[in-house]
Amino acid sequence: VQVVESGGGLAHAGTSLRLSCKTSGFTFRFHAMGWFRQVPGEDREFVAVISWGGSKTDYGTSVKGRFIISRDNVNGTMYLLMNNLRPEDTARYFCAKDANMFGSDLDRLRRPSAFDRWGQGTQVTVSS
């Protein structure tokens, strides 16, 4: 099982970036997927989650209305479109696979403990 993030980099405040999470080694369309972010010295923060079929999404308070999560179940890839970036969005972004199949409990999926496979992360740095 592999999950590999890409698309991070340096961005100016107010601009957009799109992160990708390419997966392999499991039946992607059976699992909810999530994005989390982490700043050194702090806990991993919930960013967004998408249900296995893509019909349900949920977002962290600080990104709601700016970020959009999506998935391509044919190509086993998940995306995070980050609009109107702010300096406080600077973090390492991780994608993760739900440990369960067909999970749809979005409350559970806001917690890192719900996920059993994580990528190495991609760094996003937003300058003011």
Secondary structure as UniProt FT lines:
FT   STRAND          2..6
FT   STRAND          9..12
FT   TURN            13..14
FT   STRAND          17..24
FT   HELIX           28..30
FT   STRAND          33..38
FT   TURN            40..41
FT   STRAND          45..50
FT   TURN            52..53
FT   STRAND          57..59
FT   TURN            61..66
FT   STRAND          67..72
FT   TURN            73..76
FT   STRAND          77..82
FT   HELIX           87..89
FT   STRAND          91..98
FT   TURN            106..107
FT   HELIX           108..110
FT   HELIX           112..114
FT   STRAND          115..118
FT   STRAND          122..127
//
